[in-house]
Amino acid sequence: MSRSIVGTVFAVVVFLVGPSLGQEKKEEDKKPEKAVYPAALFAFEERGAGARDMGQKVIDLLFAKLVVAEGLHLVDREDLKKTLSEAELNLSGAVKASEANKVGQLTGAKLLVTGSVVHVDKKLYLVAKIIGTETGRVVGASVDGKATDELDGLVAKLAEKVIDTITRQSDLLVAKVATRKDRIAGLKEQLKKGGRPTVMVKVAERHVGAVTIDPAAQTELMLFLKETGFEVIDAEEGMKSKADVIISGEGVSTFAARHGNLMTVKARLEIKAVERSTDKVLAVDRHTVVVVDLTEPLAGKSALQEAAAVIAERLLPKLIKEEKKP
């Protein structure tokens, strides 16, 4: 075989195989290296005379230890206080598992870490309680030492146990992410044949620091409406008077943190559904999501889409008109 023919064959092979290899490489690059769980730290309760004024010290030290952990993204303490005060919740260590879901919706946290500092005789116990905001499941981690031991050392050991517990029991604490197909199927089953109003969706969206952003949340809401049998009027070209219900709102995404080559973005979506003919507010909802991806724009778009999907599951059933019985 001549050298020119060999060269031609090799070029053809590279042309045919190269793109697929490149595509496989791109797919591999897209896979996150490690799951990152958004978590919020609540105050530690103080039990026993020797534990007085130690709760805040423990939470401050624990925050410092966990904030650098690869598998966690801690919700900013000031943001947490502000968000929860708006919802008339607090940072008390007495947070109930039943309230965890609401805290998760407002902050994007999938895990809550709280606990107690317990002084008994000459011993000190640090007990952490880890709550899954989506599952409501609770697991614990604890360390103990002499009351005279350095607090920093005990907290460091507790932080290691908390991280290890989350890593080993993440399947128990964090719900599996439902696919869009499964969510829509579940909604169809829930909505059944109830009367569906004609809807117009208009959501203002922005990513802090970016000039423009795709209408990720608006598009996702429209998709869920269309797929579950609602008639949707285009907000740009359609006439508002043709809609029975106007869904409006605002979505904002912002950079939160960087973990190696992965970008963490937090998005908050607020939605209001109003009956156009009466101006009656049918529903108000909001949801915060934290998403990790390879780039900031992708993470921001994904976060707003996820927030819209979650809100759609809660909002659409409230729009169904009850069919009048003959």
C-alpha positions as CSV (number, residue, x, y, z in Angstrom):
1,M,0.0,0.0,0.0
2,S,1.5,3.4,-1.0
3,R,2.3,6.0,1.5
4,S,-0.4,8.4,0.1
5,I,-3.1,5.8,0.4
6,V,-2.2,5.0,4.0
7,G,-2.3,8.8,4.7
8,T,-5.7,9.0,3.1
9,V,-7.1,6.1,5.1
10,F,-5.7,7.5,8.4
11,A,-7.3,10.9,7.7
12,V,-10.7,9.3,7.0
13,V,-10.4,7.3,10.3
14,V,-9.5,10.4,12.3
15,F,-12.4,12.3,10.6
16,L,-14.9,9.6,11.5
17,V,-13.7,8.7,14.9
18,G,-12.3,12.0,16.1
19,P,-15.7,13.8,16.6
20,S,-17.1,10.9,18.7
21,L,-14.0,10.8,20.8
22,G,-14.2,14.5,21.3
23,Q,-17.8,14.3,22.2
24,E,-17.1,11.6,24.8
25,K,-14.3,13.8,26.2
26,K,-16.8,16.7,26.4
27,E,-19.4,14.5,28.2
28,E,-16.7,13.3,30.7
29,D,-15.8,17.0,31.3
30,K,-19.4,17.8,32.1
31,K,-19.7,15.3,34.9
32,P,-19.3,17.0,38.3
33,E,-16.4,15.6,40.3
34,K,-18.3,15.4,43.5
35,A,-21.7,16.3,44.9
36,V,-21.9,19.6,46.8
37,Y,-24.7,19.9,49.3
38,P,-26.1,23.3,50.3
39,A,-26.3,23.4,54.1
40,A,-27.4,25.9,56.8
41,L,-26.1,26.1,60.3
42,F,-28.4,26.8,63.2
43,A,-27.5,27.7,66.8
44,F,-26.4,25.1,69.2
45,E,-28.4,24.9,72.5
46,E,-26.6,25.1,75.8
47,R,-27.3,22.5,78.5
48,G,-25.6,22.5,81.8
49,A,-24.0,25.3,83.8
50,G,-20.6,24.7,82.2
51,A,-22.0,25.1,78.7
52,R,-23.1,28.7,79.2
53,D,-22.0,31.0,76.4
54,M,-20.5,28.1,74.5
55,G,-23.2,27.6,71.9
56,Q,-22.2,30.6,69.7
57,K,-18.5,29.8,70.0
58,V,-19.2,26.2,68.8
59,I,-21.3,27.4,65.8
60,D,-18.7,30.0,64.8
61,L,-15.9,27.4,65.0
62,L,-18.0,24.8,63.2
63,F,-18.8,27.2,60.4
64,A,-15.1,27.9,60.0
65,K,-14.4,24.2,59.7
66,L,-17.2,23.3,57.4
67,V,-17.0,26.3,55.0
68,V,-13.8,24.8,53.5
69,A,-15.2,21.3,53.1
70,E,-15.4,20.2,49.5
71,G,-18.8,18.5,49.8
72,L,-20.6,21.4,51.4
73,H,-21.8,24.9,50.5
74,L,-22.8,26.8,53.6
75,V,-25.6,29.4,53.4
76,D,-24.2,32.8,54.4
77,R,-25.2,33.5,58.0
78,E,-26.4,37.1,57.4
79,D,-28.5,36.0,54.4
80,L,-29.9,33.2,56.5
81,K,-30.9,35.5,59.4
82,K,-32.5,38.0,57.0
83,T,-34.4,35.3,55.0
84,L,-35.7,33.5,58.1
85,S,-36.7,36.7,59.9
86,E,-38.9,37.6,56.9
87,A,-40.6,34.3,57.4
88,E,-40.9,34.7,61.2
89,L,-38.5,31.8,61.8
90,N,-35.3,32.0,63.8
91,L,-31.8,30.4,64.1
92,S,-32.7,28.6,67.3
93,G,-31.2,25.2,67.8
94,A,-34.7,24.1,68.5
95,V,-35.6,24.1,64.8
96,K,-38.1,21.2,64.2
97,A,-37.7,18.6,61.5
98,S,-41.3,19.6,60.4
99,E,-40.1,23.1,59.6
100,A,-37.0,22.0,57.7
101,N,-38.8,21.8,54.4
102,K,-39.9,25.5,54.6
103,V,-36.3,26.5,55.6
104,G,-35.0,24.6,52.5
105,Q,-37.5,26.4,50.2
106,L,-36.5,29.8,51.5
107,T,-32.7,29.3,51.6
108,G,-31.9,26.6,49.1
109,A,-30.4,24.5,51.9
110,K,-30.8,20.7,51.5
111,L,-29.3,20.1,55.0
112,L,-29.7,21.8,58.3
113,V,-27.0,21.4,61.0
114,T,-27.9,22.2,64.6
115,G,-27.4,20.6,67.9
116,S,-26.4,21.0,71.6
117,V,-23.4,21.7,73.9
118,V,-23.9,19.5,76.9
119,H,-21.9,19.8,80.2
120,V,-22.2,16.9,82.6
121,D,-19.9,16.6,85.6
122,K,-16.4,17.1,84.2
123,K,-17.2,16.2,80.6
124,L,-18.4,18.2,77.6
125,Y,-20.5,16.7,74.8
126,L,-21.0,18.3,71.4
127,V,-24.0,16.8,69.7
128,A,-24.9,17.7,66.1
129,K,-28.2,17.0,64.5
130,I,-28.3,16.9,60.7
131,I,-31.8,17.3,59.1
132,G,-32.6,16.7,55.4
133,T,-34.9,19.6,54.3
134,E,-36.4,17.5,51.5
135,T,-36.8,14.2,53.3
136,G,-37.3,15.3,56.9
137,R,-34.9,12.5,58.0
138,V,-32.6,13.2,60.9
139,V,-29.2,11.7,61.7
140,G,-26.7,12.6,64.4
141,A,-23.0,13.0,65.1
142,S,-21.3,13.6,68.4
143,V,-17.9,14.0,70.2
144,D,-17.0,14.3,73.8
145,G,-14.0,15.3,75.9
146,K,-13.0,16.8,79.2
147,A,-14.6,20.1,80.2
148,T,-11.1,21.5,80.3
149,D,-10.2,20.4,76.7
150,E,-9.6,23.1,74.1
151,L,-13.0,23.8,72.3
152,D,-11.4,24.2,68.9
153,G,-10.1,20.7,69.0
154,L,-13.5,19.2,69.9
155,V,-15.2,21.2,67.2
156,A,-12.7,20.1,64.6
157,K,-13.5,16.4,65.5
158,L,-17.2,17.2,65.3
159,A,-16.8,18.8,61.9
160,E,-15.0,15.7,60.6
161,K,-17.9,13.5,61.9
162,V,-20.5,15.8,60.4
163,I,-18.9,15.6,57.0
164,D,-18.4,11.9,57.2
165,T,-22.1,11.4,58.3
166,I,-23.3,13.5,55.4
167,T,-21.1,11.6,52.9
168,R,-22.2,8.2,54.1
169,Q,-25.9,9.0,54.5
170,S,-26.6,11.5,51.7
171,D,-29.0,9.1,50.1
172,L,-31.1,9.1,53.3
173,L,-30.9,12.9,53.8
174,V,-31.2,14.3,50.3
175,A,-34.0,13.4,47.9
176,K,-33.1,12.2,44.4
177,V,-33.6,14.9,41.8
178,A,-36.8,14.1,39.8
179,T,-36.5,14.4,36.1
180,R,-38.7,16.8,34.1
181,K,-40.5,13.9,32.6
182,D,-41.4,12.4,36.0
183,R,-42.5,15.7,37.3
184,I,-44.8,16.3,34.4
185,A,-46.2,12.8,34.6
186,G,-46.9,13.3,38.3
187,L,-48.7,16.6,37.7
188,K,-50.8,15.1,34.9
189,E,-52.0,12.4,37.3
190,Q,-52.7,15.0,40.0
191,L,-54.5,17.4,37.8
192,K,-56.5,14.8,35.9
193,K,-59.3,16.4,33.8
194,G,-60.0,19.5,35.9
195,G,-60.8,22.7,34.0
196,R,-57.7,24.6,32.9
197,P,-57.6,28.4,32.5
198,T,-55.8,30.1,29.7
199,V,-52.5,31.5,31.1
200,M,-49.9,34.1,30.3
201,V,-46.5,33.9,31.9
202,K,-44.1,36.9,32.3
203,V,-41.1,36.5,34.6
204,A,-38.3,39.1,34.8
205,E,-35.0,37.3,35.1
206,R,-31.4,38.4,35.7
207,H,-28.1,37.0,36.7
208,V,-26.1,39.4,38.9
209,G,-23.1,40.7,37.0
210,A,-24.3,39.5,33.6
211,V,-25.7,41.8,30.9
212,T,-28.4,39.4,29.6
213,I,-29.9,36.0,30.7
214,D,-32.1,33.5,28.9
215,P,-35.7,33.4,30.2
216,A,-35.0,30.1,31.9
217,A,-37.7,30.2,34.6
218,Q,-40.4,31.7,32.3
219,T,-39.7,29.0,29.6
220,E,-39.7,26.2,32.2
221,L,-43.1,27.4,33.6
222,M,-44.5,27.6,30.1
223,L,-43.3,24.1,29.3
224,F,-44.9,22.6,32.4
225,L,-48.2,24.4,31.6
226,K,-48.3,23.3,28.0
227,E,-47.3,19.7,28.8
228,T,-50.1,19.4,31.4
229,G,-52.9,20.7,29.1
230,F,-53.0,24.5,29.8
231,E,-53.4,26.9,26.9
232,V,-50.5,29.5,27.1
233,I,-50.6,33.0,25.6
234,D,-47.3,34.4,24.5
235,A,-46.3,37.3,26.7
236,E,-44.6,39.2,23.8
237,E,-47.0,38.6,20.9
238,G,-50.3,37.6,22.5
239,M,-53.0,39.7,24.0
240,K,-53.3,40.0,27.7
241,S,-57.1,40.1,27.5
242,K,-57.2,36.5,26.2
243,A,-55.6,35.1,29.4
244,D,-57.7,34.0,32.3
245,V,-54.7,34.0,34.6
246,I,-51.5,36.1,34.6
247,I,-48.5,34.5,36.1
248,S,-45.8,37.1,36.9
249,G,-42.7,37.2,39.0
250,E,-39.0,37.8,39.3
251,G,-36.0,35.4,39.2
252,V,-32.5,36.3,40.3
253,S,-29.4,34.2,40.2
254,T,-26.0,35.1,41.7
255,F,-22.6,33.5,42.2
256,A,-22.2,31.8,45.6
257,A,-18.9,30.0,45.7
258,R,-16.3,28.0,43.8
259,H,-15.3,24.4,44.6
260,G,-12.3,23.4,42.5
261,N,-13.4,23.8,38.9
262,L,-17.1,23.8,39.9
263,M,-19.2,26.9,40.2
264,T,-22.0,27.3,42.8
265,V,-24.8,29.6,42.0
266,K,-27.9,30.5,44.1
267,A,-31.2,31.5,42.4
268,R,-34.4,32.8,44.0
269,L,-37.7,32.8,42.1
270,E,-40.8,34.6,43.3
271,I,-44.1,34.0,41.5
272,K,-47.7,35.4,41.7
273,A,-50.8,34.1,39.9
274,V,-53.6,36.5,39.5
275,E,-57.1,36.0,38.0
276,R,-57.2,38.7,35.3
277,S,-61.0,39.4,35.3
278,T,-61.2,40.0,39.1
279,D,-57.5,40.8,40.1
280,K,-57.9,38.1,42.7
281,V,-54.5,36.6,43.8
282,L,-54.8,32.9,43.3
283,A,-51.4,31.9,44.6
284,V,-48.1,33.3,45.7
285,D,-44.9,31.2,45.9
286,R,-41.2,31.5,46.2
287,H,-38.3,29.1,46.1
288,T,-34.5,29.2,46.4
289,V,-32.2,26.7,44.7
290,V,-28.4,26.2,44.9
291,V,-26.9,24.5,41.9
292,V,-23.3,23.4,41.0
293,D,-22.1,23.3,37.4
294,L,-18.9,23.8,35.4
295,T,-19.7,27.5,34.5
296,E,-21.5,30.3,36.2
297,P,-24.0,30.9,33.4
298,L,-24.9,27.2,33.2
299,A,-25.4,27.0,36.9
300,G,-27.5,30.2,37.0
301,K,-29.8,28.9,34.2
302,S,-30.1,25.5,35.8
303,A,-30.9,27.0,39.2
304,L,-33.7,29.1,37.8
305,Q,-35.1,26.2,35.8
306,E,-35.1,24.0,38.9
307,A,-36.8,26.7,41.0
308,A,-39.5,27.1,38.3
309,A,-40.1,23.3,38.1
310,V,-40.5,23.0,41.9
311,I,-42.9,26.0,41.9
312,A,-44.9,24.6,39.0
313,E,-45.5,21.4,41.0
314,R,-47.0,23.5,43.8
315,L,-48.7,26.2,41.7
316,L,-50.5,24.4,38.8
317,P,-52.9,22.4,41.1
318,K,-54.1,25.8,42.5
319,L,-55.1,27.0,39.0
320,I,-57.4,24.1,38.2
321,K,-61.1,25.0,38.1
322,E,-63.4,22.6,39.8
323,E,-65.9,21.2,37.3
324,K,-69.5,21.9,38.2
325,K,-71.5,18.8,38.9
326,P,-74.8,18.5,36.8
